[in-house]
Amino acid sequence: MKKRIKSLIIENAALCDEVAKIQENILIVKDERKFLLRKLLDLENESETQQSRYENITHNGSKSKPKKRRSLEDGGKNTSSNALS
């Protein structure tokens, strides 16, 4: 009976050590996951910021330039046609 109790105590201690190692590994993996998630979110935000800047530049640049050209061209055509009439 004493031998059985002693072997159970040793087995319990080994299991406790294994549980402690696994919990430590879980904490490490959680920290790594948080770090990677933060880094991913930072990169996504940076990418979205750059994309929105690019879209604003192309959106503003492409739409505003043709409008100015059209208004100048239309204004020039209307002025010359009015002058001829």
Residue pairs with C-beta under 8 A, 6 or more apart in sequence:
none
